[in-house]
Every structure is written in C-alpha cells, then in structure tokens.
Amino acid sequence: MSVESYERAEKLNNQGLQSHIKTPTAATRPALPLLISYQYFHLAAKVKRTLSWVNFIACQLFGLAVAFWFRLYLKPSHFNPLVRHTVATLLGVTFLVFCFGWYATHILAIVVAIYVIILKADINHVHRYSMVTAMGYLTVCQVSRVFIFNYGVLSTDFSGPLMMVTQRITTLVFQLHDGMCKKSEQLTSEQKLLAIRERPSLIEYLSYNLNFLSILVGPCSNYRDYIDFIEGRHISRRLKQHSGSCNGHNGYDKTPDPSPLNAVCRKLLVCCGCMLTFLIVTRSLPIKYNVEPDFVNNAHFLTRLTYAFFSIQAARPKFYFAWTLADAVNNAAGYGFLGIDENGKPSWDLVSNLNIVGIETATSFKTFIDNWNIRTGVWLKTVCYDRAPKHRLALTFILSALWHGVYPGYYFTFLTAIPITMAARAIRKRVRHHFLNSKGLKLGYDIVTWAATQLAICYTVMPFLLLSIDQTLIYYRSMYFHVHILSILAVITLHGKHKPKDASSVSTKSPPPVSSSSPDLCQPVPCNNNHKNA
C-alpha cells in the first residue's frame, strides 16, 4: 500500500466515512478497500507494538536474572575483566538481534565506524568527527523512520538503542579528547575525574557500548565508572572517597561491599505500580483525545486544560516503568552504587534516570527537567551545555530535539521550552525572594509554582506525543497559545527589573546550581534528590 493511498484512507477515515461501512452506497464503495486496508494496517501495527513490548519486557526480565548471576558468579575476584567484558557484550548483542533482527546491524555498524575513527582520526578532532558521524547516522535513520512509518511510532524500535549508543559513543569521545588533548587547568573538576587518558581497547569499547545492562533503554553512564565496575573497583572506590571525606573514621573502607538487593526490590515494586497504573489509568486517557474535533470545539477551555493535565500525567508511568526496570537491572549486576546517603545507608542511584518524587513535586521548570531523563540531561550537559561558547540553552534544546528524532512535535516541544525556561529563571530571580520571609507565603508560593510548573510541562510536552504539525497546531490553538504568550511577557516584563539587595535576598542567595542529574562525584547524599526550591 503506497504512502499516498494510506494518506487518502486516513483522510477518508477522519471525515467519518467509516460510518458508511455498514450501509455502503455508490458514493462510498470506492473508499471501502482503502478503509479496509487502513484498518488492517493499524491492526498490524498494533500487533507489532504489542510484540515489541513483549520482547522488550522479556529481555529486561531475563537481563535481570542474568545480572544477579553476573554479580554473584562472574565476580571480578574470580574472573578477569576480559571474561566479564566478553560476556556482557555477547549478551547485549543477543538482546539486539532477538528484539530487532537485522535492524541490529544499524547499531553494530555505527559502533564499529566510530571505533575506526577513534583509532585513525587526529585525536585533536576525534570528538568532532565522531559527533557528526554518530548524530548524522542517527538522523538518517530517524528520517527513514518518519517516511516508513508516517507517524506510526512503534513503542520500541531499533532507533531507541541507536539513540542510547549515540549517547555513549559521544560521551566517550569527548572525555577521551579531554584526557588526551587538554591540559589539567583547562578542565573543570568534574571533567578531570572523568577524562580518559588512553584509547580504549576493542573489547572495552564494545562492552561499554553494547553491554546487556543498558543496550535496550540505557541509561548512559560514564566510561570510567563502567570500567571500574567491570574490573571490580566501582564500589570500593566510592566507599574510600566517602571514607576520606569523613577523615577515615567511619570504617566503610573495611566493610564488605553493600548488597543492592533492597534497592532492586524497591525499584521492582515501583515497576509493578507503574505497570498497573498504565494498564488501568493510562489507556482510559488517550493523548489523541486532546485534538479530537468534537472535544476541541465543544468542551470548555477549563475542561480541555484539565483533560490535558491528567492525560499527560497518565502518560508518564510507561516511562517510569522502562527506566526504573533498567535501573534495577544495572543494580542487580552490582552497578550503580553512588555512595552513602545522609542516613548512613548505601545509595544505588548513580545511573538512575528519574526521580519520581522530584518530578511529581517539582515547583520549577528546571527542577522538573533535572529529575526527568536524568542521564540524558547529564549527556547534554557533557557534550553541549558545558562546551558551547554562547547560546548554550538554545543549542542544548536543539541538540536534544535532534537526538530524539525529526518529528515536528519534538521541535515544537524543545523550542517552546526555551522561553518557558527563561521566564522561570526570571521569576525565580526577581519574584521568589519576596515570599521567603513567611512560612505561609512560602507555602502559597510553592503551591502556585507547582501548579504552574505542571501545567507548563503539560503544555510543552503535548507536541512531543502528538508528533505532527497539524495536531500540534490544533492543540495550541485550543489553548490560545497562552503559555507562549505568558512566558514571553514574563521575560520582557522582568528582564530589566532590579532585584533589591536586602538582607533577606543576600541570605537566600546560593551558589550556581549543580545539576541534580550529575551523579559523577561520590557524595554523601544521592545527587538525584533535588533539594532546590522554586
């Protein structure tokens, strides 16, 4: 069935000709084959989406069992790193082939191509060549995905692992460039710790990019952390760092490695709750209903706003489930140890991709972003935000949109996020200090900013789920572009206002924020717990 005939069938279906199937007339008989083909196409796509999710969950659950075996049997004290690297790589490639068949060659091809660049290219430019190659190949695959599926996004397709491999490849090459081309004084303290001083061997490189722990859904971690994990230094190094920060009196350097079992069980319980929520709630609040003509034309603005809010809230558990399960798989293998928290308990949140409490209670746009897709935020910060000479915010959002794909809705989302972020910064800087002198005022401010943040997030991410230009414009017109307008007015109004430097404002002034999504230094507190108030 050609693209043109599919579009025609979709147009006919949207015009309501489906209702004529029961009582066909001479005028509607030519449309019936198209309608039947259209329905068959969507039924096949639905079956394929279901099978993709079944394959994904089966691989992740099998990976969870193998992760326990990897930690308990394939210990670094019993097997050398070569064996652990090889097993992790072979399992990862097996998962790819099982889930995606011959499409797995796309991922293997870009991994091999970048390693050739690392070996052969000038080390001073290896990060540029690798970034352009990896992002260019990803974009080509994303473009073909749009034309092949025509907005029929599969729940899991090969572009997902390709996106994660792109993150790991580019993280590695930028840290390699830092370690081999830059002087120590040119690097930040974080970059010094993560810099790679020599080219990785082939098996180390393949294991880092293709290991079974993160091949399907991530998360992206730092190369040195992963190598420490494979070689058995991951936990001990962080315990020693914490011991050193406490003047060596806590005895953590003498205790056995902590077990991740409690963390894994807790995260699996979260997965179960997210899955139940998805099956019970999410399916009853479809995103597409926000742009249904009858709903848009007949429902009151507040009704549309309320439904948009709850439909976006209901769409999150799917992401919560996938990311939390991936986190549990890493922890089960003994990877992801962050340090000792403020209560003296081990924290296993080094590679966590989200903080659900931080997301649901966020009182600022930045706080939400810092707790959502955390490791992607770290990647964007590592390869773009910290290195861009100017226009860092805009370039970071554009890179994020390009990495996600070429659907127009992605660009609507990330371009809309720019004025909203600027407005949120301006409000925090110019307004917030007026509400800090009283607990009551501060509570009221937090409630208002929580509601504003959640509604702004809903407004911003709706195009990300709708994907197409026409549906995005339908939604934004139904919302009267109110968040765009309010954000721009806030930026213009507050841009020139001078914040009074009184005692209260001085006392609340804080140093430049460190992203809560940067758990690269061993800290006594899990760094993905965001303690910043809006």
C-alpha positions as MATLAB code, in Angstrom:
seq = 'MSVESYERAEKLNNQGLQSHIKTPTAATRPALPLLISYQYFHLAAKVKRTLSWVNFIACQLFGLAVAFWFRLYLKPSHFNPLVRHTVATLLGVTFLVFCFGWYATHILAIVVAIYVIILKADINHVHRYSMVTAMGYLTVCQVSRVFIFNYGVLSTDFSGPLMMVTQRITTLVFQLHDGMCKKSEQLTSEQKLLAIRERPSLIEYLSYNLNFLSILVGPCSNYRDYIDFIEGRHISRRLKQHSGSCNGHNGYDKTPDPSPLNAVCRKLLVCCGCMLTFLIVTRSLPIKYNVEPDFVNNAHFLTRLTYAFFSIQAARPKFYFAWTLADAVNNAAGYGFLGIDENGKPSWDLVSNLNIVGIETATSFKTFIDNWNIRTGVWLKTVCYDRAPKHRLALTFILSALWHGVYPGYYFTFLTAIPITMAARAIRKRVRHHFLNSKGLKLGYDIVTWAATQLAICYTVMPFLLLSIDQTLIYYRSMYFHVHILSILAVITLHGKHKPKDASSVSTKSPPPVSSSSPDLCQPVPCNNNHKNA';
ca = [
       0.000    0.000    0.000;
       1.542    3.330   -1.087;
       2.015    6.333    1.171;
      -0.437    8.322   -0.937;
      -3.178    5.705   -0.645;
      -2.561    5.408    3.105;
      -2.882    9.192    3.476;
      -6.052    9.138    1.422;
      -7.511    6.341    3.543;
      -6.589    8.231    6.691;
      -8.256   11.354    5.341;
     -11.408    9.448    4.473;
     -11.450    7.840    7.868;
     -11.075   11.236    9.575;
     -14.012   12.532    7.567;
     -16.218    9.890    9.093;
     -16.644    7.601    6.097;
     -16.082    4.662    8.396;
     -19.708    5.009    9.401;
     -20.761    4.071    5.861;
     -19.237    0.610    6.012;
     -22.453   -0.914    7.336;
     -24.630    0.670    4.650;
     -22.412    1.301    1.634;
     -23.659    3.466   -1.196;
     -22.417    4.056   -4.697;
     -20.569    7.116   -3.478;
     -18.739    5.270   -0.726;
     -17.969    1.902   -2.351;
     -14.649    3.100   -3.891;
     -13.463    4.121   -0.438;
     -14.148    0.744    1.162;
     -10.952   -1.033    0.008;
      -8.924    1.895    1.306;
     -10.737    1.819    4.632;
     -10.230   -1.928    4.980;
      -6.545   -1.585    4.103;
      -6.269    1.303    6.548;
      -7.832   -0.751    9.351;
      -5.653   -3.751    8.522;
      -2.552   -1.531    8.581;
      -3.364   -0.213   12.042;
      -4.270   -3.660   13.342;
      -0.909   -4.987   12.123;
       0.868   -2.019   13.693;
      -0.931   -2.636   16.981;
       0.093   -6.292   16.978;
       3.670   -5.331   16.185;
       3.727   -2.775   19.008;
       2.443   -5.430   21.408;
       5.080   -7.933   20.297;
       7.776   -5.277   20.598;
       6.764   -4.560   24.184;
       6.626   -8.281   24.980;
      10.130   -8.763   23.544;
      11.418   -5.754   25.460;
       9.968   -6.872   28.800;
      11.117  -10.468   28.237;
      14.670   -9.311   27.517;
      14.750   -6.989   30.510;
      13.421   -9.657   32.887;
      15.891  -12.175   31.516;
      18.569   -9.498   31.826;
      17.569   -9.005   35.473;
      18.127  -12.701   36.197;
      21.422  -12.713   34.296;
      22.510   -9.561   36.164;
      22.234  -11.369   39.503;
      24.271  -14.246   38.038;
      26.799  -11.747   36.666;
      27.289  -10.224   40.135;
      27.240  -13.431   42.204;
      29.054  -15.872   39.910;
      31.081  -13.817   37.437;
      32.781  -11.845   40.206;
      35.857   -9.729   39.423;
      37.736  -11.717   42.071;
      37.047  -14.978   40.205;
      37.189  -13.904   36.541;
      39.431  -11.419   34.799;
      37.969   -8.307   33.116;
      38.296   -9.840   29.642;
      35.767  -12.542   30.511;
      33.327  -10.075   32.069;
      33.637   -7.707   29.096;
      33.077  -10.551   26.636;
      30.028  -11.976   28.404;
      28.415   -8.530   28.813;
      28.993   -7.769   25.113;
      27.720  -11.077   23.754;
      24.576  -10.882   25.874;
      23.932   -7.329   24.668;
      24.303   -8.290   21.012;
      21.987  -11.273   21.597;
      19.325   -8.955   23.034;
      19.646   -6.678   19.997;
      19.242   -9.495   17.496;
      16.329  -11.017   19.416;
      14.413   -7.719   19.590;
      15.258   -6.138   16.237;
      16.549   -8.831   13.893;
      18.612   -7.495   11.031;
      17.945   -3.900   12.137;
      20.556   -4.576   14.832;
      23.186   -4.124   12.109;
      22.487   -0.374   12.191;
      23.673   -0.225   15.792;
      26.641   -2.520   15.252;
      27.699   -0.559   12.153;
      27.857    2.819   13.875;
      29.696    1.342   16.873;
      32.368   -0.145   14.598;
      32.599    3.009   12.462;
      33.224    5.246   15.450;
      35.919    2.926   16.788;
      37.719    3.212   13.440;
      37.523    6.996   13.792;
      38.913    6.805   17.337;
      41.876    4.747   16.111;
      42.617    6.537   12.843;
      41.500   10.165   13.221;
      43.559   13.023   14.621;
      42.961   12.918   18.363;
      42.517   16.707   18.399;
      39.427   16.376   16.216;
      38.170   12.908   17.085;
      35.284   14.300   19.139;
      34.049   16.434   16.231;
      34.269   13.632   13.660;
      32.569   11.182   15.983;
      29.802   13.593   16.985;
      28.978   14.461   13.374;
      29.099   10.812   12.266;
      27.025    9.439   15.149;
      24.391   12.177   15.100;
      24.302   12.180   11.301;
      23.697    8.429   11.115;
      21.067    8.639   13.841;
      19.316   11.451   11.965;
      19.316    9.491    8.699;
      17.715    6.544   10.497;
      15.179    8.859   12.152;
      14.263   10.419    8.796;
      13.711    6.998    7.235;
      11.608    6.077   10.256;
       9.305    9.045    9.636;
       8.811    8.226    5.966;
       8.420    4.482    6.527;
       6.047    4.631    9.477;
       4.436    8.022    8.646;
       3.932    8.987   12.312;
       3.118    5.392   13.220;
       5.645    5.290   16.041;
       6.399    1.836   17.364;
       6.712    1.536   21.120;
      10.136    0.006   20.765;
      12.143    0.092   17.544;
      15.829   -0.002   16.705;
      16.164    3.781   16.885;
      15.823    3.576   20.689;
      19.012    1.531   21.245;
      20.673    3.583   18.494;
      19.896    6.745   20.451;
      21.444    5.261   23.595;
      24.539    4.087   21.706;
      24.907    7.600   20.290;
      24.944    8.979   23.830;
      27.609    6.540   24.995;
      29.789    6.993   21.905;
      29.796   10.778   22.099;
      30.295   10.801   25.872;
      33.336    8.571   25.457;
      34.948   10.592   22.655;
      34.514   13.929   24.429;
      36.018   12.517   27.630;
      38.807   10.957   25.557;
      39.507   14.344   23.989;
      39.564   15.919   27.463;
      42.087   13.382   28.716;
      44.424   13.314   25.719;
      44.272   16.845   24.299;
      43.551   19.280   27.111;
      45.717   20.478   29.967;
      44.519   19.942   33.502;
      43.852   23.640   34.074;
      41.537   23.716   31.049;
      39.185   21.165   32.613;
      36.592   21.518   35.331;
      36.945   19.343   38.425;
      34.229   17.041   37.065;
      35.896   16.743   33.672;
      39.230   15.888   35.316;
      37.699   12.948   37.163;
      36.033   11.578   34.028;
      38.792   12.261   31.485;
      40.099    9.197   29.604;
      43.886    9.188   29.260;
      44.275    6.499   26.563;
      42.270    4.963   23.766;
      40.120    2.059   24.938;
      40.830   -1.455   23.694;
      38.327   -3.011   21.300;
      36.713   -5.266   23.906;
      36.443   -2.422   26.442;
      34.869   -0.185   23.801;
      32.396   -2.840   22.647;
      31.485   -3.783   26.198;
      30.829   -0.167   27.176;
      28.577    0.441   24.168;
      26.850   -2.929   23.750;
      26.626   -4.426   27.250;
      23.352   -6.155   28.126;
      22.731   -3.888   31.122;
      21.959   -0.794   29.076;
      21.703   -1.770   25.418;
      17.903   -1.560   25.129;
      16.902    1.515   27.094;
      20.052    2.824   28.754;
      20.904    4.603   30.868;
      24.098    6.213   29.628;
      26.916    6.106   32.167;
      30.490    7.354   32.179;
      33.168    5.166   30.654;
      35.434    5.233   33.707;
      32.577    4.262   36.021;
      31.739    1.308   33.781;
      35.360    0.130   33.576;
      35.651    0.388   37.368;
      32.541   -1.800   37.631;
      33.886   -4.469   35.277;
      37.289   -4.512   36.990;
      35.808   -4.614   40.495;
      36.724   -1.108   41.725;
      33.305    0.501   41.373;
      32.038    0.197   44.962;
      35.345    0.227   46.820;
      36.496    3.448   45.160;
      33.348    5.294   46.143;
      33.442    3.924   49.686;
      37.054    5.071   50.026;
      36.153    8.510   48.739;
      33.370    8.753   51.280;
      35.685    7.413   53.978;
      38.225   10.069   53.087;
      35.610   12.823   53.271;
      34.833   11.659   56.807;
      38.541   11.647   57.812;
      38.653    7.851   57.651;
      36.745    7.279   60.896;
      33.630    5.585   59.576;
      35.187    2.234   58.715;
      33.456    1.973   55.311;
      36.746    1.088   53.692;
      36.901   -2.092   55.802;
      33.338   -3.368   55.339;
      32.197   -5.809   52.625;
      30.591   -4.393   49.518;
      26.952   -3.470   50.221;
      24.259   -5.587   48.607;
      21.939   -3.988   46.030;
      19.090   -6.386   46.873;
      16.986   -3.855   48.808;
      17.366   -1.248   46.073;
      16.446   -3.767   43.367;
      13.341   -4.957   45.257;
      12.208   -1.376   45.889;
      12.603   -0.463   42.212;
      10.795   -3.596   41.063;
       7.866   -2.664   43.316;
       7.818    0.751   41.650;
       7.770   -1.008   38.264;
       4.766   -3.078   39.304;
       2.902    0.028   40.425;
       3.709    1.828   37.173;
       2.572   -1.134   35.095;
      -0.754   -1.336   36.942;
      -1.256    2.409   36.549;
      -0.524    2.133   32.838;
      -2.983   -0.714   32.323;
      -5.771    0.834   34.425;
      -5.421    4.609   34.023;
      -3.277    5.446   31.013;
      -5.390    3.605   28.473;
      -8.512    5.418   29.644;
      -6.978    8.857   28.992;
      -5.635    8.784   25.411;
      -3.470   11.715   24.358;
      -5.127   11.941   20.934;
      -8.417   12.942   22.548;
      -6.903   16.385   23.210;
      -7.194   17.149   19.480;
     -10.471   15.381   18.682;
     -12.650   17.905   16.756;
     -15.755   17.375   18.894;
     -13.786   17.807   22.114;
     -11.885   20.867   20.902;
     -14.972   22.589   19.501;
     -17.483   21.803   22.240;
     -15.593   21.481   25.522;
     -14.944   24.495   27.758;
     -11.361   25.792   27.962;
     -11.006   24.668   31.599;
     -12.289   21.217   30.654;
      -9.713   20.955   27.872;
      -6.987   22.190   30.210;
      -7.964   19.682   32.893;
      -8.064   16.758   30.489;
      -4.680   17.739   29.029;
      -3.201   17.818   32.540;
      -4.479   14.370   33.528;
      -3.701   12.754   30.159;
      -0.099   13.905   30.380;
       0.139   12.702   33.983;
      -1.222    9.329   32.857;
       1.351    9.082   30.042;
       4.313    9.126   32.455;
       4.051    5.631   34.033;
       5.202    3.992   30.785;
       8.482    5.899   31.002;
       8.708    5.344   34.763;
       8.382    1.607   34.203;
      11.026    1.303   31.469;
      13.633    3.492   33.172;
      13.143    2.048   36.652;
      13.393   -1.518   35.342;
      16.622   -0.645   33.519;
      17.965    0.888   36.731;
      17.091   -2.295   38.654;
      18.916   -4.450   36.074;
      22.093   -2.398   36.495;
      21.839   -2.539   40.286;
      21.288   -6.308   40.250;
      24.628   -6.673   38.463;
      26.312   -4.563   41.157;
      26.487   -1.391   39.053;
      25.069    1.963   40.051;
      26.469    2.437   43.572;
      26.578    6.156   44.329;
      27.785    6.335   47.913;
      26.460    6.579   51.437;
      23.442    8.810   51.956;
      22.773   11.210   54.819;
      21.218    8.388   56.845;
      24.295    6.195   56.539;
      22.640    3.814   54.067;
      24.035    2.787   50.666;
      22.551    4.601   47.693;
      22.241    2.853   44.340;
      21.170    5.846   42.235;
      24.325    6.525   40.202;
      22.676    5.582   36.896;
      19.070    6.346   37.835;
      17.241    8.048   35.003;
      14.488    9.682   37.017;
      13.378   10.771   40.458;
       9.618   10.228   40.541;
       9.044   12.224   43.722;
      11.097   15.102   42.345;
       9.098   15.043   39.108;
       5.665   14.963   40.695;
       6.504   17.663   43.278;
       8.567   19.939   41.026;
       7.922   23.619   41.674;
      10.033   24.928   38.806;
      10.634   24.024   35.191;
      14.329   23.371   35.856;
      13.587   21.111   38.816;
      11.316   19.002   36.615;
      13.956   18.743   33.873;
      16.657   17.881   36.431;
      14.625   14.906   37.651;
      13.325   13.653   34.284;
      15.534   11.552   31.970;
      18.451   12.414   34.213;
      21.223   10.650   32.339;
      20.230   12.293   29.057;
      20.463   15.612   30.890;
      23.987   14.675   32.000;
      24.882   13.784   28.417;
      23.565   17.079   27.049;
      25.482   18.937   29.728;
      28.671   16.979   28.988;
      28.741   17.300   25.196;
      26.937   20.610   24.628;
      25.971   22.902   27.503;
      29.388   22.971   29.213;
      31.232   23.392   25.912;
      29.117   25.805   23.864;
      30.747   29.280   23.733;
      27.377   31.078   23.635;
      23.642   30.458   23.262;
      24.127   27.371   25.425;
      20.471   26.941   26.371;
      19.158   27.155   22.803;
      21.866   24.869   21.401;
      21.239   22.293   24.126;
      17.497   22.182   23.452;
      18.105   21.944   19.693;
      20.555   19.058   20.172;
      18.030   17.332   22.423;
      15.334   17.674   19.762;
      17.646   16.407   17.013;
      18.685   13.429   19.150;
      15.048   12.480   19.791;
      14.218   12.474   16.097;
      12.822   14.525   13.228;
       9.141   14.534   14.072;
       7.949   18.171   14.084;
       6.378   17.751   17.507;
       9.802   17.275   19.078;
      10.937   20.659   17.804;
       7.745   22.356   18.961;
       8.401   20.929   22.422;
      12.029   21.929   22.759;
      11.649   25.347   21.133;
       8.673   26.060   23.382;
      10.817   25.089   26.378;
      13.273   27.922   25.697;
      11.001   30.918   26.563;
       9.435   28.934   29.405;
      12.860   28.256   30.915;
      13.843   31.909   30.529;
      10.586   33.005   32.155;
      11.049   30.560   35.039;
      14.571   31.872   35.632;
      13.370   35.472   35.579;
      10.517   34.768   38.019;
      12.807   32.907   40.406;
      15.379   35.698   40.309;
      13.035   38.680   40.524;
       9.984   37.442   42.422;
      10.787   34.476   44.658;
      12.673   36.389   47.367;
       9.505   38.348   48.232;
       7.875   35.138   49.541;
      10.657   33.784   51.746;
      10.034   35.842   54.892;
       6.953   33.866   55.948;
       6.229   30.149   56.023;
       2.669   30.801   54.907;
       3.746   32.908   51.950;
       6.408   30.373   51.034;
       3.846   27.540   51.130;
       1.437   29.515   48.960;
       4.231   30.327   46.534;
       5.213   26.657   46.334;
       1.630   25.585   45.637;
       1.186   28.169   42.891;
       4.539   27.399   41.276;
       3.858   23.641   41.461;
       0.559   24.071   39.595;
       2.148   26.463   37.085;
       5.077   24.088   36.505;
       2.891   21.027   35.951;
       0.595   22.892   33.551;
       3.572   24.366   31.700;
       5.118   20.901   31.373;
       1.795   19.569   30.084;
       1.597   22.357   27.506;
       5.232   21.879   26.461;
       5.349   18.100   26.038;
       1.983   17.674   24.319;
       3.523   18.138   20.819;
       6.162   15.550   21.774;
       3.373   12.975   21.995;
       1.194   14.289   19.159;
       4.193   14.428   16.779;
       2.620   16.086   13.726;
       2.389   19.771   12.868;
      -1.353   19.820   12.232;
      -2.267   18.138   15.527;
       0.188   20.333   17.444;
      -1.338   23.487   15.978;
      -4.843   22.229   16.736;
      -3.851   21.743   20.359;
      -2.049   25.072   20.717;
      -4.941   26.924   19.101;
      -7.329   25.240   21.510;
      -5.099   26.523   24.333;
      -4.937   30.003   22.736;
      -1.108   29.823   22.875;
      -1.454   31.086   26.437;
       1.810   29.643   27.811;
       3.804   31.077   24.902;
       2.259   34.484   25.453;
       2.633   34.488   29.246;
       6.249   33.289   29.070;
       7.293   35.953   26.591;
       5.500   38.665   28.587;
       7.204   37.489   31.793;
      10.634   37.604   30.172;
      10.031   41.077   28.735;
       8.495   42.448   31.937;
      11.065   41.062   34.371;
      14.153   41.432   32.199;
      15.006   44.963   33.304;
      13.722   44.837   36.854;
      16.365   45.240   39.551;
      16.305   42.857   42.452;
      16.823   44.706   45.759;
      19.897   43.566   47.631;
      18.421   43.468   51.109;
      19.379   41.119   53.899;
      16.789   38.539   53.014;
      17.882   38.330   49.403;
      21.521   38.037   50.399;
      20.779   35.282   52.892;
      18.925   33.229   50.300;
      21.489   33.660   47.582;
      23.029   30.350   46.624;
      25.995   29.365   44.504;
      25.436   28.390   40.891;
      23.326   25.246   40.895;
      24.901   21.923   40.093;
      22.567   19.802   38.040;
      20.901   17.191   40.142;
      21.385   14.902   37.235;
      25.168   14.803   37.539;
      25.949   11.959   39.916;
      29.582   11.793   38.850;
      31.218   12.664   42.124;
      30.823   10.447   45.152;
      28.627   12.365   47.535;
      27.195   11.512   50.935;
      23.706   12.188   49.595;
      22.117   10.771   46.414;
      22.529   13.571   43.939;
      19.322   12.921   42.041;
      17.317   14.096   45.040;
      16.683   17.691   44.161;
      16.673   19.967   47.181;
      16.283   23.204   45.269;
      13.058   25.097   45.840;
      11.353   27.083   43.178;
];
